[in-house]
C-alpha cells in the first residue's frame, strides 16, 4: 500500500476511534443513577454492581453507606456518592462524630482497589416544607463538619460534601413567574446563603433534585407537553428566551437564585431526575419512555439550558423499583426505577442518548425466583360478608405493595375478585410463598396457574430477600389472626 494511502487510512481510522471515544466520554461522564434499597426483596449488592457494569453505568448515588453495598462497589472504579440520612444530621453536628463517620464510611474505603468515592450527600432534601423545619438548623453545621472532617483526613480535595435539595428551596414570585426572577425561599434564605458560600469555598457543587412529573402530579391543569422535551405549542417567554420544558425552566430558576447570592457560576449537580412508571394516571411506561427519550439525547449532546449551556452532571432516579418505600408522597414512589424489582428493564432504553438498539439496557443476570405459584381468591369463597373481604384485602396491602391497584395505575381496571387476588398474591410473595400466608380466613388458595391479567402483572418474587425488611411470618400470622378476629 502506498505510504500516503496508508497514512490516510490510519488517520481516518484514528478519527473514527476518537469520535467513538468522545461519544463514550459524554456517556460515561454525564450520567449516574440513584441506587435505593427500600425493598422487601433486594437483588444482592454484587448483582446490582454487575448490572451497573453490564449497562455501562459509571456513577451511582446512594442513600446511606451500607457496608455490603460499599464492599460490592470496591475495586470497580464506579464513582460513588455516599449519603448521611437526615436522622444522623443531629449527631453529625458534633465534629468528633463527623470525623468518626468519615473514618467509618469514607477513609475506610480509601485504598488501592477500594471505593471510588466522589461526594458525600449530607442529608436528603432536609428543607422540605413537610418536615416542618426539623432539619433546617442542623443541615449547615453537619455539612461544615463533614467537609472539614474530609479535609482533616486528607481527602477533601477529591471528595466533596454537598446537600441534595428539593427544587422547593427556590421559586419565582407570582408577579414575575419566569426563571430569571428566581430566588431562594425567604424562610431559609440565611441558611441557604451559608450553604452556598461554604460550597463555593470548598469547590463543591450545589445539588438539586428536579421532578417534572411532580409538576404534572400536583396540578391537573399543568400543560402536559411542558413536562417533556419534544415541544410545546407555545413556549414560555422570559424576555427573549423561550422555554419549552419545565426542566430547563426549573434549572434556570436555580441559576438565577444562585446569581442573587453572587454565585451565578456555581457548578450544579442534578441529584435526582426521572419518571415513575406506575401508581398514578400520569405514571406509566409510555410517559416514562417519552421523558427519557427527550432527556438522554440532550445530556449526550451537552445541550444544557438557556442560562447554563453545556455539560450537566445528572443522576437518574432511580435504578430499581423499591416496594417498601413510603407512599406518603404518592403511590408512584415505589415505581421510579428504570429496572423492575428483579432487574429487568421496563422498556428499551439506550442511556447513552444515542438510541442504538444494540445498546439498550440489559437485565440482571442469574436472578433466582420462587416457584411459579400464586395466591388467589378461591372460586368457591363465601363472599356473603363484604366487610370480611375488605378487611383481608386491607390487611394484605398493609404488608405488601398494592400501589398498582390505585386510580389510574396499571391494575386499576380489575374487578373486586381481581383486586382481592392481587392483594393476596402480593402478600403471599412478600412472605416468600409461605403456605400459611395464603389463607385469609378461608378466602384464598394457592394456584399454579398464572393469574396475571393483561398489563396487570401478578409477580413471582425473587428467591433472595432482605429478611430484616420483612415482617417475620410468625409475627405477621399472629397479627393477622388478631386483627381479623376483632
C-alpha positions as CSV (number, residue, x, y, z in Angstrom):
1,X,0.0,0.0,0.0
2,X,1.4,3.4,-0.9
3,X,2.6,5.4,2.1
4,X,0.2,8.3,1.6
5,X,-2.8,5.9,1.3
6,X,-1.7,4.1,4.5
7,X,-1.4,7.4,6.4
8,X,-4.8,8.5,5.1
9,X,-6.3,5.2,6.1
10,X,-4.7,5.4,9.5
11,X,-5.9,9.0,10.1
12,X,-9.5,8.0,9.1
13,X,-9.4,5.0,11.5
14,X,-8.0,7.2,14.3
15,X,-10.7,9.8,13.8
16,X,-13.4,7.2,14.0
17,X,-11.9,5.8,17.2
18,X,-11.7,9.3,18.7
19,X,-15.3,10.0,17.7
20,X,-16.5,6.9,19.3
21,X,-14.3,7.5,22.3
22,X,-15.6,11.1,22.6
23,X,-19.2,9.8,22.5
24,X,-18.3,7.3,25.2
25,X,-16.9,10.1,27.3
26,X,-20.1,12.0,27.1
27,X,-22.0,9.0,28.1
28,X,-19.6,8.0,31.0
29,X,-19.1,11.5,32.4
30,X,-22.6,12.8,32.1
31,X,-24.9,10.2,33.7
32,X,-25.3,8.4,37.0
33,X,-28.2,6.6,38.8
34,X,-29.7,6.5,42.3
35,X,-29.5,3.1,43.9
36,X,-32.1,2.9,46.6
37,X,-32.6,-0.2,48.8
38,X,-36.1,0.2,50.4
39,X,-37.4,-3.2,49.1
40,X,-38.7,-6.3,50.8
41,X,-36.6,-8.4,48.5
42,X,-33.4,-7.0,47.1
43,X,-31.1,-8.1,44.4
44,X,-27.8,-8.9,46.1
45,X,-25.4,-5.9,46.0
46,X,-22.9,-7.8,43.9
47,X,-25.7,-8.5,41.3
48,X,-26.6,-4.8,41.3
49,X,-23.0,-3.7,40.7
50,X,-22.8,-6.2,37.9
51,X,-26.0,-4.7,36.5
52,X,-24.4,-1.3,36.6
53,X,-21.3,-2.5,34.8
54,X,-23.2,-4.5,32.2
55,X,-25.1,-1.3,31.3
56,X,-22.1,0.9,31.3
57,X,-23.3,3.0,34.3
58,X,-20.2,4.5,35.9
59,X,-21.7,6.7,38.6
60,X,-24.0,5.8,41.5
61,X,-25.7,7.9,44.2
62,X,-26.6,6.0,47.4
63,X,-28.8,7.0,50.3
64,X,-26.6,5.6,53.1
65,X,-23.2,4.0,53.4
66,X,-24.2,0.4,53.9
67,X,-21.2,-1.9,54.3
68,X,-22.5,-4.6,52.0
69,X,-23.2,-2.1,49.2
70,X,-19.8,-0.4,49.7
71,X,-18.0,-3.7,49.7
72,X,-19.7,-4.7,46.4
73,X,-18.6,-1.4,44.8
74,X,-14.9,-1.8,45.9
75,X,-12.5,-2.2,43.0
76,X,-15.0,-1.2,40.3
77,X,-14.0,2.4,39.7
78,X,-17.7,3.3,39.7
79,X,-17.9,6.9,41.1
80,X,-19.9,6.9,44.3
81,X,-21.9,9.5,46.2
82,X,-22.4,8.1,49.8
83,X,-25.0,9.6,52.0
84,X,-25.8,10.6,55.5
85,X,-29.6,10.1,56.3
86,X,-31.5,13.0,57.8
87,X,-31.8,11.3,61.1
88,X,-28.0,11.4,61.5
89,X,-27.7,15.2,60.9
90,X,-28.1,15.9,64.7
91,X,-25.2,13.6,65.8
92,X,-23.0,14.9,62.9
93,X,-23.4,18.4,64.4
94,X,-20.7,17.2,66.8
95,X,-17.3,17.4,65.0
96,X,-15.9,14.3,66.7
97,X,-18.9,12.3,65.5
98,X,-18.4,13.8,62.0
99,X,-14.8,12.7,62.0
100,X,-15.9,9.2,63.2
101,X,-18.4,9.0,60.4
102,X,-15.8,9.9,57.8
103,X,-13.4,7.3,59.2
104,X,-16.0,4.5,59.2
105,X,-17.6,5.3,55.8
106,X,-15.1,7.2,53.7
107,X,-11.4,6.8,54.5
108,X,-12.0,3.1,55.4
109,X,-12.5,2.5,51.7
110,X,-9.7,4.9,50.5
111,X,-7.2,2.3,49.4
112,X,-5.9,0.9,46.2
113,X,-8.8,-1.2,44.9
114,X,-11.2,0.4,47.3
115,X,-14.4,2.5,46.6
116,X,-14.1,5.5,44.3
117,X,-16.0,8.0,46.5
118,X,-16.5,11.4,44.9
119,X,-19.2,13.0,47.0
120,X,-20.8,12.8,50.4
121,X,-24.5,13.7,50.4
122,X,-25.3,15.4,53.8
123,X,-29.0,14.7,54.3
124,X,-31.6,14.2,51.7
125,X,-33.9,17.1,50.9
126,X,-33.7,18.3,54.5
127,X,-35.5,21.6,53.8
128,X,-38.8,20.1,52.6
129,X,-41.7,22.0,54.0
130,X,-43.3,18.8,55.0
131,X,-40.5,18.3,57.6
132,X,-41.8,21.4,59.5
133,X,-38.3,22.8,59.9
134,X,-36.9,19.8,61.8
135,X,-33.6,19.8,59.9
136,X,-33.2,23.4,58.9
137,X,-30.9,24.4,61.8
138,X,-29.0,21.1,61.6
139,X,-28.0,20.9,57.9
140,X,-25.3,23.6,57.6
141,X,-23.4,22.6,60.7
142,X,-23.5,19.0,59.5
143,X,-22.3,19.9,56.0
144,X,-19.5,22.0,57.5
145,X,-18.4,19.3,59.9
146,X,-18.3,16.6,57.2
147,X,-16.3,18.7,54.7
148,X,-13.9,19.8,57.5
149,X,-13.5,16.1,58.5
150,X,-12.8,15.1,54.9
151,X,-10.2,17.9,54.8
152,X,-8.6,16.8,58.1
153,X,-8.5,13.2,56.7
154,X,-6.5,14.4,53.7
155,X,-9.3,13.5,51.1
156,X,-11.1,16.9,50.9
157,X,-9.5,17.9,47.7
158,X,-11.0,14.9,45.8
159,X,-14.2,14.2,47.9
160,X,-16.7,17.0,48.3
161,X,-19.6,17.2,50.7
162,X,-22.9,18.6,49.3
163,X,-26.6,18.7,50.3
164,X,-29.2,17.2,47.9
165,X,-32.0,19.7,48.0
166,X,-35.5,19.6,46.6
167,X,-36.4,22.2,44.0
168,X,-38.9,23.7,46.5
169,X,-36.0,25.7,48.1
170,X,-36.3,28.3,45.3
171,X,-39.1,29.9,43.3
172,X,-40.1,32.7,41.0
173,X,-42.6,35.2,42.6
174,X,-46.2,35.0,41.2
175,X,-45.9,38.6,39.8
176,X,-42.9,37.7,37.7
177,X,-43.0,33.9,37.3
178,X,-40.1,33.4,35.0
179,X,-36.7,31.7,35.5
180,X,-34.7,35.0,35.5
181,X,-36.6,36.1,38.6
182,X,-35.6,33.0,40.7
183,X,-34.8,33.4,44.4
184,X,-34.5,31.3,47.4
185,X,-37.3,30.8,49.9
186,X,-37.4,33.6,52.5
187,X,-37.7,31.3,55.5
188,X,-34.4,29.5,54.6
189,X,-32.6,32.4,52.9
190,X,-29.9,32.7,55.7
191,X,-29.3,29.0,55.8
192,X,-29.1,28.8,52.0
193,X,-26.6,31.7,51.9
194,X,-24.4,29.9,54.4
195,X,-24.6,26.6,52.5
196,X,-23.9,28.2,49.1
197,X,-20.9,30.2,50.4
198,X,-19.4,27.1,52.1
199,X,-19.9,25.0,48.9
200,X,-18.1,27.7,46.9
201,X,-15.3,27.9,49.4
202,X,-14.7,24.2,49.1
203,X,-15.2,23.9,45.3
204,X,-18.3,21.7,45.9
205,X,-21.4,21.6,43.7
206,X,-24.9,22.6,44.5
207,X,-27.1,19.5,44.3
208,X,-30.7,19.8,43.3
209,X,-33.5,17.2,42.6
210,X,-35.8,18.2,39.8
211,X,-39.0,16.2,39.0
212,X,-41.1,17.4,36.1
213,X,-43.5,14.5,36.9
214,X,-44.4,16.2,40.2
215,X,-45.4,19.4,38.4
216,X,-48.0,17.3,36.5
217,X,-49.0,15.3,39.6
218,X,-49.5,18.4,41.7
219,X,-51.6,20.4,39.2
220,X,-54.2,18.8,37.0
221,X,-54.1,21.9,34.8
222,X,-50.4,21.8,34.2
223,X,-49.7,21.6,30.5
224,X,-48.7,18.0,29.9
225,X,-46.3,18.7,27.0
226,X,-44.3,21.1,29.1
227,X,-43.2,18.2,31.3
228,X,-41.4,16.6,28.4
229,X,-38.7,17.7,25.8
230,X,-40.4,17.1,22.5
231,X,-42.0,20.5,22.0
232,X,-44.9,22.6,23.2
233,X,-47.4,24.6,21.1
234,X,-46.4,27.9,22.7
235,X,-43.1,28.3,24.6
236,X,-43.0,30.4,27.8
237,X,-41.0,33.6,27.1
238,X,-38.6,35.0,29.6
239,X,-37.7,38.2,27.8
240,X,-36.3,37.0,24.6
241,X,-35.6,33.5,25.9
242,X,-38.1,30.7,25.1
243,X,-38.6,27.9,27.5
244,X,-40.2,24.7,26.1
245,X,-40.0,22.4,29.1
246,X,-40.2,22.6,32.9
247,X,-36.7,21.0,33.4
248,X,-34.9,23.9,31.8
249,X,-37.2,26.5,33.5
250,X,-36.7,24.9,36.9
251,X,-32.9,24.5,36.5
252,X,-32.5,28.1,35.3
253,X,-34.7,29.4,38.2
254,X,-32.0,27.9,40.5
255,X,-29.2,29.5,38.4
256,X,-30.9,32.9,38.9
257,X,-31.4,32.2,42.6
258,X,-27.7,31.5,43.0
259,X,-26.9,34.6,41.0
260,X,-28.8,36.7,43.6
261,X,-26.4,35.5,46.2
262,X,-23.4,36.3,43.9
263,X,-22.7,32.7,42.8
264,X,-24.3,32.5,39.4
265,X,-21.5,30.3,38.0
266,X,-21.6,27.7,40.8
267,X,-21.5,24.1,39.5
268,X,-24.9,22.5,39.7
269,X,-25.4,18.7,40.0
270,X,-28.8,17.2,39.4
271,X,-29.0,14.6,42.1
272,X,-32.3,13.1,41.0
273,X,-34.4,13.3,37.9
274,X,-36.7,10.7,36.3
275,X,-40.3,9.5,35.7
276,X,-42.2,6.8,37.6
277,X,-44.0,4.0,35.7
278,X,-46.9,3.1,37.9
279,X,-49.1,4.2,40.9
280,X,-50.7,7.2,39.2
281,X,-52.5,8.0,36.0
282,X,-49.5,10.0,34.8
283,X,-47.0,7.4,36.0
284,X,-46.8,4.9,33.2
285,X,-44.4,3.2,30.8
286,X,-45.4,5.4,27.9
287,X,-44.7,8.7,29.6
288,X,-41.5,7.4,31.2
289,X,-40.2,6.3,27.8
290,X,-41.2,9.7,26.3
291,X,-39.4,11.6,29.1
292,X,-36.1,9.6,28.9
293,X,-36.2,9.8,25.1
294,X,-36.1,13.5,25.4
295,X,-33.7,13.9,28.4
296,X,-31.0,11.4,27.4
297,X,-30.1,12.8,24.0
298,X,-29.9,16.3,25.5
299,X,-27.4,15.1,28.1
300,X,-25.4,13.3,25.4
301,X,-25.2,16.4,23.3
302,X,-24.2,18.6,26.4
303,X,-27.0,20.9,25.4
304,X,-27.6,22.3,28.9
305,X,-30.2,25.0,29.5
306,X,-30.6,28.6,28.2
307,X,-28.8,30.1,31.2
308,X,-26.3,27.2,31.6
309,X,-25.4,25.7,28.3
310,X,-23.0,22.7,28.3
311,X,-22.3,19.8,30.5
312,X,-24.6,19.0,33.4
313,X,-23.8,16.1,35.9
314,X,-27.0,14.1,36.3
315,X,-28.2,11.1,38.3
316,X,-31.3,9.4,37.1
317,X,-33.9,8.4,39.7
318,X,-33.9,5.6,40.1
319,X,-32.2,2.3,39.3
320,X,-34.6,-0.4,40.7
321,X,-38.2,-0.2,42.0
322,X,-38.5,-0.2,45.8
323,X,-41.6,-1.8,47.1
324,X,-41.1,-0.8,50.7
325,X,-40.8,3.0,50.3
326,X,-43.3,5.2,52.0
327,X,-46.2,6.1,49.8
328,X,-47.0,9.3,51.7
329,X,-46.0,11.5,48.7
330,X,-48.0,9.2,46.4
331,X,-48.3,5.6,45.3
332,X,-45.8,6.3,42.5
333,X,-43.0,6.4,45.0
334,X,-42.4,2.7,44.6
335,X,-42.1,2.8,40.8
336,X,-39.2,5.2,39.9
337,X,-36.8,2.5,38.7
338,X,-35.7,2.1,35.1
339,X,-35.5,-1.6,36.1
340,X,-38.2,-3.7,37.7
341,X,-37.8,-5.1,41.2
342,X,-35.9,-8.1,39.7
343,X,-33.5,-6.1,37.5
344,X,-35.4,-6.4,34.2
345,X,-35.5,-3.2,32.1
346,X,-39.0,-1.8,31.9
347,X,-38.7,-0.5,28.3
348,X,-36.0,-0.3,25.6
349,X,-33.6,2.5,26.5
350,X,-30.1,3.4,25.5
351,X,-28.8,5.6,28.4
352,X,-26.0,7.0,26.2
353,X,-28.8,9.0,24.5
354,X,-27.8,7.7,21.0
355,X,-30.8,5.3,20.8
356,X,-28.9,2.4,19.5
357,X,-30.9,-0.9,19.8
358,X,-27.7,-2.9,20.4
359,X,-27.1,-0.7,23.4
360,X,-30.4,-1.0,25.1
361,X,-30.5,-1.8,28.8
362,X,-29.8,-5.4,29.7
363,X,-31.3,-7.4,32.6
364,X,-29.6,-8.5,35.8
365,X,-28.1,-12.0,35.4
366,X,-28.7,-15.2,37.3
367,X,-31.8,-13.9,39.1
368,X,-33.4,-16.7,41.2
369,X,-37.2,-16.7,41.6
370,X,-39.6,-18.5,44.0
371,X,-41.7,-21.3,42.4
372,X,-44.3,-20.4,39.9
373,X,-47.2,-20.4,42.3
374,X,-49.7,-17.6,43.1
375,X,-52.2,-16.9,45.8
376,X,-55.7,-16.1,44.5
377,X,-59.3,-15.6,45.8
378,X,-60.9,-19.0,45.9
379,X,-63.6,-19.6,43.2
380,X,-65.8,-21.1,45.9
381,X,-65.1,-18.4,48.5
382,X,-68.0,-17.3,50.7
383,X,-68.4,-13.6,49.8
384,X,-71.6,-13.0,51.7
385,X,-69.7,-10.7,54.1
386,X,-68.2,-7.9,52.1
387,X,-66.5,-6.4,55.2
388,X,-64.6,-9.6,55.8
389,X,-63.2,-9.5,52.2
390,X,-62.4,-5.8,52.5
391,X,-60.6,-6.3,55.9
392,X,-58.5,-9.1,54.4
393,X,-57.6,-7.0,51.4
394,X,-56.6,-4.1,53.6
395,X,-54.5,-6.4,55.8
396,X,-52.6,-7.8,52.8
397,X,-51.9,-4.4,51.4
398,X,-50.7,-3.2,54.8
399,X,-47.7,-5.5,54.5
400,X,-47.3,-5.8,50.7
401,X,-47.2,-3.4,47.8
402,X,-50.7,-2.8,46.3
403,X,-49.9,0.5,44.7
404,X,-50.6,-0.9,41.2
405,X,-54.3,-1.0,42.2
406,X,-54.6,2.7,42.7
407,X,-56.6,5.1,40.5
408,X,-55.1,5.2,37.0
409,X,-52.4,2.6,37.8
410,X,-51.6,-0.5,35.8
411,X,-54.1,-2.7,37.7
412,X,-56.8,-0.2,38.4
413,X,-59.2,-1.9,36.0
414,X,-59.6,-5.1,38.0
415,X,-62.9,-6.2,39.4
416,X,-63.4,-7.0,43.1
417,X,-62.2,-10.6,42.7
418,X,-59.1,-9.3,40.8
419,X,-58.3,-6.8,43.5
420,X,-58.5,-9.4,46.2
421,X,-56.3,-11.9,44.2
422,X,-53.8,-9.2,43.5
423,X,-53.6,-8.2,47.2
424,X,-53.5,-11.8,48.4
425,X,-50.7,-12.7,46.0
426,X,-48.7,-9.6,46.8
427,X,-48.7,-10.6,50.5
428,X,-48.0,-14.3,49.6
429,X,-45.0,-13.3,47.6
430,X,-43.7,-10.9,50.2
431,X,-43.8,-13.7,52.7
432,X,-41.7,-16.0,50.5
433,X,-44.8,-18.0,49.5
434,X,-45.2,-19.5,52.9
435,X,-48.4,-21.6,52.5
436,X,-49.8,-20.2,55.7
437,X,-49.8,-16.7,54.2
438,X,-52.4,-17.7,51.6
439,X,-55.5,-18.3,53.6
440,X,-57.1,-15.1,54.6
441,X,-59.9,-16.7,56.7
442,X,-60.5,-19.3,54.0
443,X,-60.9,-16.8,51.2
444,X,-57.7,-17.6,49.3
445,X,-55.9,-20.6,47.9
446,X,-52.6,-21.4,46.1
447,X,-52.6,-22.0,42.4
448,X,-50.1,-23.0,39.7
449,X,-51.9,-21.0,37.1
450,X,-50.6,-17.5,36.3
451,X,-53.4,-15.2,37.3
452,X,-51.9,-12.0,35.7
453,X,-54.5,-10.1,33.7
454,X,-53.4,-8.1,30.6
455,X,-50.9,-5.4,31.6
456,X,-51.5,-6.2,35.3
457,X,-48.6,-8.4,36.4
458,X,-49.2,-10.7,39.4
459,X,-45.5,-11.1,40.3
460,X,-43.4,-14.0,41.4
461,X,-41.0,-12.8,43.9
462,X,-37.2,-13.3,43.8
463,X,-35.8,-16.1,45.9
464,X,-33.4,-13.9,47.8
465,X,-34.6,-11.5,50.4
466,X,-33.5,-9.0,52.9
467,X,-35.1,-10.6,55.9
468,X,-34.7,-7.6,58.1
469,X,-37.0,-5.7,55.8
470,X,-39.7,-8.4,56.0
471,X,-42.3,-8.7,58.8
472,X,-41.4,-12.1,60.3
473,X,-44.1,-14.5,59.3
474,X,-44.9,-15.8,62.8
475,X,-45.5,-12.2,63.9
476,X,-47.5,-11.4,60.7
477,X,-49.6,-14.5,61.2
478,X,-50.3,-13.7,64.8
479,X,-51.2,-10.1,63.9
480,X,-53.4,-11.2,61.0
481,X,-55.3,-13.5,63.4
482,X,-55.7,-10.8,66.0
483,X,-56.8,-8.1,63.5
484,X,-59.2,-10.2,61.5
485,X,-60.9,-11.6,64.6
486,X,-61.5,-8.2,66.1
